């Protein structure tokens, strides 16, 4: 007897619904066909144990299980459940005429428990776009589902629950039927007020970065407040939009870290240790999963002590910073992960940390200092929009008691500045979703004639790359609309150039 079921597998962050054909004929042995890996071949032992546990029989005949399409590699334990149900139907132990209406997802333990799998959100999105009537999955996936979909979503504990549901028998299964907007779990929020002593210029730069979505490098001695500022930086941002949230949650779901986001609308903040590998940064493995830069999608990637990271790890950032995606090529497959993140990097100016400081004497040689700074390559530095030297806080500043910053006011100010810029672009009939370049800024008259003349005059004495030229203009445009100016003027250009000061510092 031939039985057809539906299954699903992940490729990158996208799920693909496939057909599973099961046939029992005369003969012996079990066969899996369709480019399956060892994890799928081992399913037969899990399924046999689960069926015996429920007092069903494993057929002692020739069993052929084909996963279509046959020319695409497949892996994972998520096929256990549909194969088990298909075997029961093919061996005529059950009659379940509506089984083809449902997508069954889940691994099986030896006692018949249905196990959760990665990538549930991606699977639900794919199922929504198909003709599937419903999806059956483990109850352990419940917290990963933000809202009800446009189809039946059935949560089960065991294989017997699945059988009972398909038979129409009430038992341990339950229908996920939330039709209200998602109630996001409360999370620990930082104090609305935080202390900032003596680093007003750094705060100003972070405000510009958050408003215009610019990458940042902070360089300064130990204790100057670099890490402190960076840890509060994500709270400057407005919350994720609904579309951005779905993208972010899907990435965490696929990577098996769904418990991290907990349905939060807060911008992701990733802070990996400097022992990070290239694979952990961009994604790796025979079937790659998202790396740290993809988990920071629509959020912030903070690299503290960036000079301590391996050179090859830092160089892997270069392309994603420009293209906003990661492309991982394998022999027969190519995986693409989104990586639209903001980079905040912090570092000491030398191994001892006190180069160019007056309060403490640097003990490093010129060679040590140069070798330390050279860990940040020119091409990577060129991709960082805002660079600032953060000095030690003077003792007089430490004694101040009026140095508090209201995070809610900062976030509100940034939101209003972004709205102001959007209104300008709409008035000029410019698409608001795309990133403006220098040609756009000049073409649409967003830079005043005096601003262009001032920039060209400054460039006579300061050599910059084409990329740096672009970034100076983009930062200047951000500064302009923060100050509610519809055009970029010389003072905005001057401030933007000042935030490229570390180009000279590294030379």
WORA-V855163 format. One record per run of one state. SS is the DSSP state (~ for helix, > for strand, _ for the rest). FROM is the first residue (numbers start at 1). LEN is the number of residues. Records with the same first field share a line. If there is no record, write none. Layout:
SS = FROM-LEN / FROM-LEN
This chain:
_ = 1-1 / 12-2 / 26-4 / 34-2 / 37-1 / 42-1 / 54-8 / 69-5 / 75-5 / 91-8 / 105-2 / 109-4 / 116-4 / 129-5 / 145-7 / 157-1 / 168-6 / 176-17 / 196-4 / 213-3 / 221-5 / 237-5 / 256-2 / 262-7 / 271-7 / 283-9 / 296-4 / 305-1 / 309-2 / 316-1 / 324-1 / 330-4 / 339-3 / 348-18 / 374-4 / 383-3 / 391-4 / 399-5 / 428-10 / 444-3 / 448-1 / 459-7 / 483-5 / 489-1 / 499-3 / 506-2
> = 2-10 / 14-12 / 30-4 / 36-1 / 62-7 / 74-1 / 102-3 / 107-2 / 113-3 / 134-5 / 152-5 / 158-1 / 174-2 / 193-3 / 216-5 / 269-2 / 300-5 / 325-5 / 334-5 / 342-6 / 386-5 / 404-3 / 447-1 / 488-1
~ = 38-4 / 43-11 / 80-11 / 99-3 / 120-9 / 139-6 / 159-9 / 200-13 / 226-11 / 242-14 / 258-4 / 278-5 / 292-4 / 306-3 / 311-5 / 317-7 / 366-8 / 378-5 / 395-4 / 407-21 / 438-6 / 449-10 / 466-17 / 490-9 / 502-4
